Amino acid sequence: MTTEILGILAAAIASFIIGIIWYHPKVFGTIWTRLPNLSPENVSGKRRAVGYLALGFLANILVVFVLSMQLFAEKDLVLALARTFWLWLGFIVPVLLASVIWEGRSWKLYCINAGYWFVATLVMAIVLTLL
């Protein structure tokens, strides 16, 4: 397996683990499910949870793959983090903001989700740059 593929998988796994921690009930999970009026049954259940986790992991792989193409095998960590920050600010922040503007989601929920993507994309960039 090539170094690039290993880097993509490692970054996707790291992002996935961050998501599990970030949205855990003892971190932001309880408030995250309460704000959009999700019931625990809507986000849990064995079959549903496995499907959601698999889909979430595939989404992480896609994000990492596209990020890796934007970093172009960058080995300067500071530059990679700067590029990733601007990608987050230019693409993720406005897309998530639409949920506040058009769907009436709360700013607190927006901050939780934007914060996750900020941390996750920076970690992805670190993994991709160092591997």
Secondary structure, DSSP 4 states (H G I P E B T S, - for coil): --HHHHHHHHHHHHHHHHHHHHTSIIIIIHHHHHTTT--TTTS-SHHHHHHHHHHHHHHHHHHHHHHHHHHTT---HHHHHHHHHHHIIIIIHHHHHHHHHHH---HHHHHHHHHHHHHHHHHHHHHHHH-
